[in-house]
Amino acid sequence: HEQLLKMMEERMMDVEQKLRLVKRLLQDKVNQLKEQLSKNTKADAMVKDLYVENAQLLKALEATEQRQKTAERKNYLLEEKIANLNRIVRNLASPSFSP
């Protein structure tokens, strides 16, 4: 009976030791997962910031493209006016140079 009791005590000590090891491994895993969660949270915040920044840049790009189109339209109109003025000047100069 004593031998059985001693064997059971040894078995209990072995089980307790294994449990402590498992507990330590689980705690390490919990710490690792907490660290990963922290990194993921920071990465998520960065992605959100980049999304907002990208939206702002797109808006600025659209405004710039609109200004460029307006400038091109104004430039085209100015070129037409110059061509018309040159035509008027030629027409005005033609009769005065003709005898």
Secondary structure by P-SEA (a helix, b strand, c coil): caaaaaaaaaaaaaaaaaaaaaaaaaaaaaaaaaaaaaaaaaaaaaaaaaaaaaaaaaaaaaaaaaaaaaaaaaaaaaaaaaaaaaaaaaaaaaaaacc
